[in-house]
């Protein structure tokens, strides 16, 4: 019998340039995984869900950092 579990991760970040805070915030990512009777399979499923959630968090924070620095650069040219 399989049941579904969920991994939910939250990351707080602060992007600084020197002593100036450019952006800060919190991002959340979650993923469901299958929880089965077999310990090895459950652990593998859980670990994959954690890795995928970490990857999503990294992508979200990277996109936010890129957008913030791009907007800052565009606005400083004006």
Secondary structure, DSSP 8 states (H G I E B T S, - for coil): --EEEEEEEEEEEEEEETTEEEEEEEEEEEEEEEE-S-HHHHHHHHHHHHHHHHHHHHHHHHHHHHHHHHHHHHHHT-
